[in-house]
Amino acid sequence: MDVERLSSTASTINIADLGCAVGPNTFLSMQNILDFIERKYRTQCPGRENPKFSVFFNDLPENDFNTLFRSLPRERRYFAAGVPGSFHGRLFPESSLHFVHCAELLHEGSAAWNKGRVHYTSAPDQVVGAYRAQFAADMEDFLRVRAEEVVAGGLMAIIMTGIPHGMPHAMLPAGVMYDLLGLALMEMAREGVITEGQVDSFNLPIYAASPQEMREIVEKDGSFSIEAMDLANPSPWLTGPVNMQEWTNHVRAAMEPLFATHFRDPAIVDEIFDRLVRKLVERSREVESSYREKIQLYVILRRV
């Protein structure tokens, strides 16, 4: 990152975290980015005072921004502001951002029709293709609007669910979970707790892209160069059995707004996740034997 060039045209380095939720992960990510930029600045601009920083925390309007800002670190080294709205559209003025960070659910808000399931795991090829096409369209929109907002030479870091090229999603732990979630919902539909129509119309807008797919989309857009891209193990320290309750709690924290909006009744949402935990425990061998190594895709892009 050429911080000398970027800081020569602006007195403040502007950083955006897209999909920030309520913390604390967003604060840790922002601190790491600030540390990285300051190290670069000390190397490239020795003897000069560090630039000022502004961090823009973005998420959908229904995000709990009050909790987010009440939790802001007291010793932070940046000015903070909230920017509500979908990151599939424009959020910032033209050429105003120097660094953009976006972690997980990059394609939230889009879905493909998929009867009797909630995801493309174990679905027919046409459903997988529909998810793939929707992901590509969402990503193209995302890159297009970010290209308008990021200054020339600015960086964008994307972290999302990934998969080795050609590997079926059913081989991933999340694939096992999504299949079991679909079974739990269909079970509730048969019991009359929810309707089958509610199941058919509910789909998780999550697509695990391979590095090859991502590269094709970025190169087609042409607004960014790829500085780095690879698959990584998101939890290398987890070597023992998966704690199904903790895993489900983590997934619920990220996805509960989708369930709450669709099913509306908090008691039904509780029942969905309770059943999911039980099914995961019953199928723990399947989860433990799934592929857990390189299932997180990280991408570093530079605005050309």
Residue pairs with C-beta under 8 A, 6 or more apart in sequence:
1 36
1 37
1 40
1 99
1 153
1 155
2 44
2 153
3 13
3 37
3 40
3 41
3 44
3 45
3 51
4 41
4 44
4 45
5 153
6 13
6 98
6 151
6 153
6 154
7 13
7 41
7 45
7 51
9 151
10 51
10 98
10 151
11 51
11 52
12 51
12 52
12 53
12 54
12 79
13 37
13 51
13 52
13 53
13 54
13 98
13 99
14 53
14 54
14 56
14 92
14 96
14 97
14 98
14 99
15 30
15 33
15 34
15 53
15 54
15 55
15 56
15 78
15 97
15 98
15 99
15 100
15 101
16 55
16 56
16 58
16 83
16 91
16 92
16 97
16 99
16 100
16 101
16 149
17 26
17 29
17 30
17 55
17 56
17 57
17 58
17 101
17 102
18 58
18 59
18 87
18 91
18 100
18 101
18 102
19 58
19 59
19 87
19 102
19 103
19 104
19 105
19 106
19 108
20 26
20 57
20 58
20 59
20 63
20 68
21 59
21 63
21 68
21 254
22 63
22 64
22 67
22 68
22 71
23 67
23 68
23 71
24 71
25 103
26 57
26 68
27 71
27 72
27 73
27 76
29 101
29 103
30 55
30 76
30 78
30 101
31 73
31 76
33 99
33 101
33 157
34 53
34 77
34 78
37 51
37 53
37 99
38 50
41 48
41 50
41 51
42 50
52 78
52 79
53 77
53 78
53 79
54 78
54 79
54 80
54 81
55 78
55 79
55 80
55 81
56 81
56 82
56 83
56 92
56 97
57 65
57 68
57 80
57 81
57 82
57 83
58 82
58 83
58 84
58 85
58 87
58 91
59 65
59 84
60 84
60 85
60 86
60 257
61 84
61 85
62 257
63 84
65 82
65 84
68 82
69 80
69 82
72 80
83 91
83 92
85 91
86 109
87 102
87 142
87 145
88 109
88 138
88 141
88 142
88 145
89 141
89 145
90 145
90 148
90 149
91 145
91 149
92 149
93 149
94 148
94 149
95 148
95 149
95 150
95 151
95 152
96 149
96 151
97 149
97 150
97 151
97 154
98 150
98 151
98 154
98 155
99 154
99 155
99 156
99 157
100 146
100 149
100 150
100 154
100 155
100 156
100 157
101 156
101 157
102 156
102 157
102 158
102 159
102 160
103 158
103 159
103 160
104 159
104 160
104 161
104 254
105 160
105 205
105 206
105 254
106 138
106 139
106 142
106 158
106 160
107 134
107 135
107 138
107 139
107 205
107 206
107 207
108 205
108 206
109 138
109 205
110 134
110 135
110 137
110 138
110 205
111 134
111 203
111 204
111 205
112 120
112 127
112 130
112 131
112 134
112 203
113 127
113 130
113 200
113 203
114 120
114 123
114 127
114 130
114 200
114 203
115 200
116 182
116 186
116 196
116 199
116 200
117 123
117 127
117 178
117 179
117 182
117 203
118 178
118 181
118 182
118 185
118 199
118 202
118 203
118 204
119 169
119 175
119 178
119 179
119 181
119 182
119 203
119 204
119 206
120 127
120 128
120 130
120 131
120 169
120 207
121 169
121 170
121 174
121 175
121 176
121 178
121 179
122 170
122 175
122 179
131 207
132 207
132 213
134 205
134 207
135 207
135 209
135 213
136 213
136 217
139 214
139 217
140 217
140 220
140 221
143 217
143 218
143 221
143 223
143 224
144 221
144 223
146 156
146 223
147 221
147 223
147 224
147 303
150 156
150 303
151 303
152 303
152 304
153 302
153 303
154 302
154 303
155 227
155 300
155 301
155 302
155 303
156 224
156 300
156 301
156 302
156 303
157 298
157 299
157 300
157 301
158 297
158 298
158 299
158 300
158 301
159 296
159 297
159 298
159 299
160 209
160 296
160 297
160 299
161 174
161 206
161 207
161 208
161 209
161 295
161 296
161 297
162 208
162 209
162 210
162 211
162 214
162 231
162 294
162 295
162 296
162 297
163 169
163 172
163 208
163 209
163 210
163 231
163 295
163 297
164 210
164 231
164 294
165 210
165 211
165 212
165 213
166 210
167 210
167 291
168 175
169 175
169 208
170 176
170 179
171 290
171 291
172 208
172 290
172 291
172 292
172 295
173 242
173 247
173 287
173 290
173 291
173 292
173 295
174 206
174 208
174 295
175 290
176 280
176 283
176 286
176 287
176 290
177 247
177 251
177 276
177 280
177 287
178 204
178 206
180 276
180 279
180 280
180 283
181 204
181 272
181 276
182 199
183 279
184 272
184 275
184 276
184 279
185 194
185 198
185 199
185 202
185 272
186 196
186 199
187 275
188 194
188 268
188 271
188 272
188 275
189 195
189 196
189 198
189 199
193 268
193 271
194 263
194 268
198 262
198 263
201 262
202 262
202 263
204 255
204 258
205 258
208 295
208 297
209 297
210 297
211 229
211 230
211 231
211 297
214 229
214 297
214 299
215 226
215 229
218 224
218 226
218 299
218 301
219 226
222 304
223 303
223 304
224 301
224 302
224 303
224 304
225 301
225 302
225 304
226 299
226 300
226 301
227 300
227 301
227 302
228 298
228 299
228 300
229 297
229 298
229 299
229 300
230 297
230 298
231 294
231 295
231 296
231 297
232 294
232 296
232 297
232 298
233 292
233 293
233 294
233 295
233 296
234 295
234 296
235 292
238 292
241 284
241 288
242 284
242 287
242 288
244 277
244 280
244 281
244 284
244 287
245 277
247 280
248 273
248 276
248 277
248 280
252 273
256 269
259 269
259 272
260 266
260 269
263 269
263 272
280 287
